[in-house]
């Protein structure tokens, strides 16, 4: 579980603001088209909520979970009208929610594989009909990079897409379809971001 400090949150926010956001916006749009109730795992400071607020033409229900109190505080500061929608919670602990859509955007980048599987197990018992997950993938050897930021462990996980799909097939019992699209993150290292859309 990542209990990131305010300093780390500020670094991540600057990185996000300076990044090409087209892939994230595509994932957010696909989620918005898939329902009107959303559970945002690893909600951060509310990027997905901001998209919904700006673009949903109908009423929607949103809940965001994050394990970092600094992230939740920043989300509430940005969107005070949604204060009760942002909840401090360890997303690797089993949860139940009746949202139609579960969003895991950039969450799995920073979680060990065993913690990823815990989240997938909770998704399996949820009633969500659409699940969107982003992971980092490589056409080379998968890697787990460890760094220390502000005295805290910071993981960067780069995975094998086929292995992740096998984990999905084992963990989520009622998948009816799976779709992916990729964009390059680092040409030199052969790293891509893969957005995975699961229908149930």
N, C-alpha and C positions, 0 to 999 in steps of 0.2 A: 504494500500500500504506500502511495506517495503522499506524505504530509509536507508538501513543499512550502518553503518559506516565502515571504513577500518578495525577497530579492530574486528568487528563482521564477516566481510568477511574472515579475516585471521583465525578466530576460525573455521568457517564453512569449509574452505579449509583444515585445519589440520584434522578435523573430517572425511572429505571425503577421504583424502589420507590414513587414518588409518582404513578405513572400508572395509569389503568384497564388492567388486564391481561387483560380478557376476550377480546380478539381474539387475543392471543398464546396464551392457554390453548387457544382453539379450534384454532389452527394446530398447537400441540403435540399435542393430542388426535388430530387427523386424521393426523398423522405417526405417532403411536404405534399407531394402528389399521391402518397400512399395511405393517408389517413388524416385524422384531426386530433389524435391524442398521441403524445410523444414522451418517451423516457430517454433522457440524454445522460449516458453513463460517461463519467469523466467530463462533466459539462464545462469545466474550466471557468472562465469569466463570462460565459454566456454567448459565445459566437453563434451557436445554432439557434438559441432563443432570439437573438437579434435578427437573424434571417427570417424566422417565422413571423416576428412582430412586423417586419417591413413588407413581407410578401404574401402572407396568408390572407385571402379575401373572406374567409369564413372564420368563425370562432374556433379556437383550438385550446386544448389542455396540454400543459407542459409541466414536466418535473425534471429537474436536473440534480444528479448526485455527483459529488466530488469529495475526495478524501483529504483535500487541502483546505484548511480554514481560510488561508490567505486567498485562495481562488474564490471561495464562496463569498468572502467579504468584498472582493473586487466585483464579482457579479452583481451583488446586491447594491453596491455603490453605483454601478452603471445603470441598473434597471430596478430602482426601488419599488416600482409598482409590482414587481414579481418576487418580492422578498421571500415570501413563503414557498415559492416554487423551487428555490435553490436550497438544497439540503446537504449538510455535511454528513457523509456516510462512506464507509469502506465498501467500495463496489465489488470487492472480491468476496464479501460475505453474502450468503444466499439472500436473494430478494424476491418478492412477488409484486407484480404490478400489472394492471390490466390495460396498459397503453397498447395501441394498435401498431406503433412503430417504435423500435429501439434503435438509438443512434450510439455508435461507439467510434467517434471520430478522433483519430490520433491517440486514442487511449492505449491500444495494444502495443504501440511503439515502446512504451516505458514499463511494461509488465513482464515478469518472468513467465515462461510457458505454463507452469503449474497454476499461476494466478489467472492467466488467460482461460484455462480450462474451467476454473471455478466460475468465471463469468458466463462462459458458454453453458455450463450446467444450469445456472439460474435462468438463462434465456430459454433453455429447453423446457422449463416448467412454466414459463410465462405464456400469456395469451397473444403475444405480438404476432402479427401476420407478416410483417416486414422487419428485417434486421439489416442494418448497414454498418459495416466494420471496415476501418482502414488499417492496413498493416504495411510495413516496409518489407520489400522483397528484393532478392538478388538472384542473378543467374550464375552466381559463384557460390562459395561456401557461406552458409548462414553464420552470423556473428552476434555475439552479445557484448556490446561495448559498455564499459563501466567508467564513470567519471565521478568526481566529487564537486558539487556546486554548493557554496555557502555551507560547507560541512555536512552535506547530505548526499547520499548515493543517488546518482542519476544514471538510469539505464537507457540504452539505445539498442533496440532489438531489430535485427534484420533477418527475415525468415525465408524459408522455401515455400512458395505458394502451393505447390502440390501437397506438401506435408500438412500445411494448414488446412487445406480442403479435406484431407483425410481425417484430421481432428474434428472438423465440422461434421462430417458424415457420421463419425462415431458418437458425437456428443449431442447433436440436435437431431432428434429422431424423426421429425415429420417435415423435413425440407421437401418442397415440391420443385424448386428451381434455385439455381445459383448463377449469378452473372457477375463478371468482373470487368473493370477497366483500369488501365495503368497510365501513369505518367512518370517521366524520368526525374529523379531527384539529384543524382550524382552520376554523370556520364563516366568519369574516370573510374569510379568504384563499382559501376554496374548496379546501382541501387535505384529502385523504383518505388513509388507508392501505389499500392493496389487497393482499390475500393471494391468491396465485396457486398453484393446485394442478395440477400437470402429471402426467399418467399416460402411461406408455410401454408 
